[in-house]
Amino acid sequence: MLNKLKTTFKHTFIYSLGNISSKLIGFILLPLYTNFLSTGEYGTLAILEITSTIFVTIFSLSLSTTMVRWCSDEKSKYRIKSIVFTTLVSSFIIVIFLNLILFPFSKSFSTLFFNSAHYTSYFQILIVSASFEILNLIALNLIRFKEKPKLYISLSIIKILTVLSFNIYFIKYLNLGIKGVLLSILIGNVLFTILTIPTLLKNIVWHFYFNELKEMLKYGFPLIFSTMSMMLLTMGDRYIIKHFLDYSSVGIYSLGYKIASVLNVFIIQSFQTGFLPIAYKNFDKPDAQRFFSKTLTYYTLILVITGLSISLFSEEIITLFSKNVEYNIAYTIVPFISLAFIFKGIQYVFSLGLHFVKKTKYNAIIVLLAALINLALNFILIPQMGIYGAAIATVFSWFIMTIAFYKYSNRLYKVKYEIKKLIILLGTGIALYCISLLFFNFNFTLKVALKLGLLVLFPFILFLFRFYEKIELERLKEFRDKLLRRL
């Protein structure tokens, strides 16, 4: 059990290096964006990025995710390579279809979103970039399935440095603004596709499975709706903010969301990337129940500590990276979105049971209902509370979805999760953040020192609630003694 947990978190850590590098681009470029882009332009960029994500979600048909599920059941290397080839060819056909359908409507998209044809070329770049991103999903998931995190990191870092370099060149020196950002992403995606060609060629045989593709589409089709609903849940609020408020409000909200999404990229996406292949290989093992239960507990511990850290120091982070004072208010959004991301991380583990028993239609239903609740709350709360209404709607929707996944997934794949410990973790994190609000009028040095003190208190408060098991305390003591000896 301990070895499995170590492997899980080892892979999560390694994959997180690639995701951390990706997130560093956002932080490194924050001064560039806030100096060269107004809050309104930053809001426009956010809308374009979300639209690109929606294109990728719809037209990828969840084939890359389905490929991993199908390959995990296969013992024959030939069949695995045939499934990869089938997925790759199908995705390539979809990409051609995507361009034939959407490219002629670039001007219409520009007029629809921005009441102007000025952004037509922006949408053309976005569509081509999304096409390469769909193809890249095949290679990324193949690398994950093969459990080659070092290759994953290497490719990610090369892409990141490319995007970063071209961003700086296009925005600072050519003054291309938003268009420069989109061009940089396109170049990064094209380079990634070229670099992964050898990996793909090594892992395919030229054998197309029509029957397998039919079954894969049947499995993956409900995932399209669940993924699209997830997009509405996580990104739809930006469109509604634009409708009721303005692009400046979208920009401020998006910056706060970006700071909080450090939790999503560093922890959640890294965990999902590293854990999914491991989960598929262990769900039918004798010790699977305890493995998934303890994994969720430790995972939530990391989520809460990270989310609390980001929330406590969000004001200082934004002040440091943003030179435009109009962006500063964005820090007030961070705690809400951080809490929502914690629920997102927890519900992902709950939802895996439905994947194990191949009942993905329930995923689609639950996420769709949560998305509809989120949209309804946004339309009600944003006119009354502005961007804070969107933040509250996000937290409530993720909470509802977490409860629903726990209830329905656990009926089909029973796991006795440590719910009491999860509540202790969430309650402690929220309480410590609320205490930090008392430091609002303190000077900078004292405020930072007191916030650090709250973080240090966190594990000791858990001890008072008897959070740790005896074996966990023994392991902590061994680690402490080993560290002291080395020192």
N, C-alpha and C positions, 0 to 999 in steps of 0.2 A: 504493500500500500504506500509506504513512505517513498519508495523508489518511483512509483507511478506519479505521485504528487510532485516529486523533484523534477521528473521529466516534463511534466505539464508546465510547471512554472519556469523551467529552464528554456523550453521552446517559446513560451510567452515572452520571456526576457529578451531572447535573441531576436524574435520577430519585432519586439518593441523598439529595438535599435533602429530598424528600418523606418518604423512609424514615427519614432522620435525625430529622426533626421528629416522626415517629411514635414513634421510640425514645426521644426526649427525654421523652415522657409517662411512660414507665416509670421513667426516672431522676428526674424531677421528683416523681413520686408515691411513690418509694421511702421517703422519710421519713414520708409520710402513711401508707402501708401498714404500715410497721414500727412506727409509733406507735399506730395504731388497730387493727391486725390482729395476732393472735398468729401464731407460726410454723405452728400447726395450721390457723388460718383462711386463711393465705396458701396453704397446701397445698390446702385445699378450693377456693379460687379457681382454683388451677392446674388442678385436675381438671375444674372446670366449663368453663374456657377451652378445654381440650383436647377435651372432649366437643363443644363448639360447633364447633370446627374439623373434627371428624370428621363432624358433620352436614352442614356445608358441602361437604366433600370428596365424600361419598357422593351427595348430592342435586344437586350441580351437574353431575354426569355429564361433567365436563371439557369442557362445551360451549363455554365462553368461550375456552379454549386452542385447541380444534378450529376455532373461528370464525376465529382469526388465521391458522391454517395454510391454511384454505380461501380466505380473502380474499387471501392472499399470491400465490396462483396465478391470480387473476382480473385481467383488464385492464379489463373493463367496470365502470363505476361503478354502473350499474343492478344488475348481478348482486351486486356487493359489498354494496350497500344491502339487497338482498333476502336475502342470507345473514345479515346482521345482524338483520333483522326476524325471520327464521325462528328464529334463536338466541334472541332476546328473548322471543318468544311461547312457545317451548318451555320456556324457563326459568321463565316466569310460571306456566305450567301445572304444572310440577314443584313450584314453591313452594306452590301451593294444595294439591297432593297431600301435600307435606311436613307442612303444618299439620293436614290432616285425619287423617293417619296418626299423628303423634307427639303432638299436643296432648292427646288423651285419656289418654295414658300418662305424663303429667308426674308424677303421684303415684307411679307404679310406678318411674320412673327415680329419684326421690328415695329411695324405700325400698331400691332395688337398690344405689345408690352410698353412701348415708349411713345406712341402717337407720332412717330416720325420714321422716315425711311433711312435715317442717318446710320442706324445700327444694322443695316442689312449685311454688310461684310462681316460684322461681329458674329452674327448667327451662322454665316457660312463657315467661318473658322471653327466655331463651336461644334457644328455638325461633323466636320471632318475629324476633329479632335476626339469627339465621342466615339466615332467609328473605330479609331485605333485603340481607344480605351476598352471597347468591347472585346476586341481580339486579345488584348493584353490580359484580360481576366482569365482566359484559358491557360496561358503560361503561368500566371500567378498561382492559380489553384493547383496546377500540375506540380509546381515546385513545393507547394504546401503538402500535397499528397505524398510526394517522394521524401518529405521531411528533410529538405535541404535549406535550412534557414540561412546559412552563410551565403549561398547563392542569392537568396531573396534579398539579403541586406546589401550585397554588392551591387546588384542591379538597381535597387532602390536608391542607393547613395549616388550612383552615376546619373540617374534620372533627376534626382534632386539638385545636384550641382549644376546640371544643364539648365534646368528651369530657373534656378536662382540667378545664374550668370546672365541669361537672356532677359530676365525680368529687370535686373539692374540696368543693362544696356538699353533696352527698349524704352523704359520709363524715364530714367535719369538723363540719358544722353540723346535719345531720339525723340523724347517727349511724346511717346505714343499713348500714354495713359492706359485706359482699360484695354484697348486693342493690343498693347504690348504684353499685358498679362496673359491674354488669350493665346497670342502667338507663342509665348514661352511655353505654355502648357502643351500646345500642339507639337512643338519641336521635341519636348520631353517624351511625349507619348510615341512619336514616330521612332525616336532613338531606342526606346524600350522595346518596341516591336522588333526592330532590327537585331538587337542584342539577344533576344530570346529565340530567334529562329533556330540556332543550333540545338538548344534544349528541346524544342518541339520536334525537330527532325529525328532526334535520338529516341524519342518516346512515342513514335507513331509507326503503324504499318498501314499500307494503302489498301485498307479494307473498310468499306462503309457498311454499317449495320442499320438497315432501314427499320427493321422490327425493334431494335434497341432504341433507336431515335424516337419511334412512336411512343414507347413506354417512358422514355426520359421526358418527353414533352408532356405526357399525361401526369407525371410526377411533378415536373417543374412549373406547369401552367398555373396551379393555385399559388405557387410562390411569387409569380408575377404580381398578383393582386395583393399579396401580403407585403411584398417589397414596395409596390407602389403606394399602398396604404401607409407603409412606414415612412416613405418620402413625404407624403402629405402631413404625417404626424410630426416629422422633424423639420420640415422646410416650408410647409404651407402657410405658416404664420407670417413669413416674410411677404408673401403676396397680399395677404389681408392687411398687414400694416401699411403696405404701399397704397392699398385701396382707400383706407380710412384716414391715413396720416400723410406721409410723404417719403421720398427717398432718403432724406436726412435721418428720419427715424429708423428706417430700415438699416442704414449704415451704423448707427449707434447700437441698435439691437444686435446686429450681426457681429460687431466687434466684441460685445459682451459674450455672445454665443461662441465666438472663436476662442476666447480666453478659456471659457468653461470646457470647450471641446478638447482641450488638452487631456482631460480625463478620458474622453471617448477615444482619442487616437493613441495615447500612451498606453492605456490599460485595456479598454474594452475591445478595440479593434485588434490589438496585439494578442489578447487572450483568445478571441474568436479565431484569429488566423492560426495560432499555434494549437488550440485545444480541439477544434473540430475533427481533424483526422484521428487524434487520440481518442476522442469520445466514440467515434464510429467503431474503433477497434476494441473498445472495452465495454460497450453497453450490454453485451451478453455474457460477460465474465462473472464468476461467482461472487466476487467482492465489489461488483459494480455499484451497488446501492451506497455503501459507505464511501467509496471513491468519489462519487458525484456529490454526496452530502458534504464531505469535508472540503472538497474543491470549492464548492459554493461559499462555505463559511470563510475560508482563507481569502478567496477572491473578493468577497464583500468587504472584508477587513481592509484590503488594499484599496478598494474603491472608495471607502469612506475616508480613510486617512488622506488619500490624494485629493478627493473632492473638498475636504475640509481645508487642506493646505491652500488650494487654489482660491477658495472662497475667502479665506482669511486675508490673503495678500493680493487680492484682485485689484484693489485701489492702487497699491504701490506698483503693481505690474503695468497697469494701463498708463499711469502717470510717467513711468520710466520710458515706455516704448512709444507713447503718443505725444507728439509735440503740439498738436492742435487741441486746445482746451475743450473744444466742442465734443470731443470723444470721451472726456473724463467720466461723465455720468454713466458710461457703459458698465462700470464696475458693479453697479447696484443690481444688474441683471444676472451676474455670474452665480451667486448662491442658488438661485432658483433653477438655473439650467444644470448646475452641478448635481443638485438633488435629482433632477429628472434623469440625468445620465446614470446615476447610481441605480435607479429603478430599471433603466434600460439594460444595464449589465446583469442584474439579477434575473430579469425576465428571460434573457437569452438562455441561461442555464435551464430554467424551468421549461422553456419551449423545446429543448432538444428531445424530450421524450416523444413528442409528436413526430419528429423526424425518424427516430429509431423504429417506430411502428408504422412508418410511411403513411401517416394520416395528416398530410400537409394542408388539406382543405380546412382543418381547424385553425391552423396558423393564419390562413387568409381571412377567415371569419373574425377571429379575435382582433387582429391588427386593423381590419377594416372598420370594425365597430369603434375601436379606440380612436382611429383617425376621424371618424364622423363626430365623435364626442369632442375631439380637439377642435375641429372646424366650427362646430356649433358654439363652443365656449369662446373661441376667438372672435366670432361675429358679435357675441354678447358683451365680452369683457373689454376688447380693444377700444371701442368707442367711449367706454366709461373710464377705463384705467390706462389707456395708451399701451406702451410696450410692456408694462408690468402685467397687463391683462393677458398678453400673449405668453409671458413667462409662467404665470399661474396656470393657464390652460395646459401648457406643456407638462408641468409637474403632475397635475391631476390625471391627465390622460395616460402617462406612463405608469402611474400608480395603479390605475384601473386595469391596464393591460397586464401588469405583473401579477395581480390577484387572479385574473382570468386564466393566464397560462398555468399558474400553480394549480388551480382547481381542475382544469380539464386535462392537462398533460399528465398530472399525477394519477388520474383515473386509469389511463392506458399504460403508463410506465411508472410504477410505484417507486418512489424514493422518499425515505424519511429524512427530510431536510431539517436542519437545526434552526427552526423558525424563531425560537426564543432568542437565540444568539444574534440572529439577523436584526431583530427588533432592538436589542441592546446596542448593537453597533450603530444603527440609524439614529436612535434616540440620543446616544452620547454625542455623536457628531453634530446633530442639530442643536443640542443644548450648549455645547462649547461655542458654536458660532454665535448663538444668541448672546452669550456672555461677552463675546468680543465686541458687540455693538455698543457696550458701555464705555469702550475706549475711544469713541469717535472724536472727542475734543482733546485728547492727549497729544503731546508733541510726537513727532515722527519716531524718534529713537525709542521712547518709552512704549509707544503703541506697538512697534515691531517686536520689542522684547517680551511684552505681555502676550502677544499672539503666539510667539515661539513657545512660551511657557504653557499655553493651552495645548499645543501639539504634544509637548513632552508629557503632559498629564494624561493624555488619551489612553495609552496602554495600562497605566496604573489604575485608572477608573474602571477599565474592563476587569482588572484583577479583583476589585471590590465587588463586582457583580458575578464573580466566579465564572468568568467567561472561559478560562483556560482549563483544559483537562490535565490530569496528573502527568501524563506522558509528554504533553506539550510544555509544561513547566520544567520537566526534566531536560528536554531538548534545549530549552532556552538557557537553563543553567549550564549545560555542557557547552553551548555556544559562547556564553559569557566567560567561562573558565578558559576555553581555548583562546578566545580573543585576548584575555588578560595575559596568558602565557606568552603569546606572540609579541604583545606590547613590552 
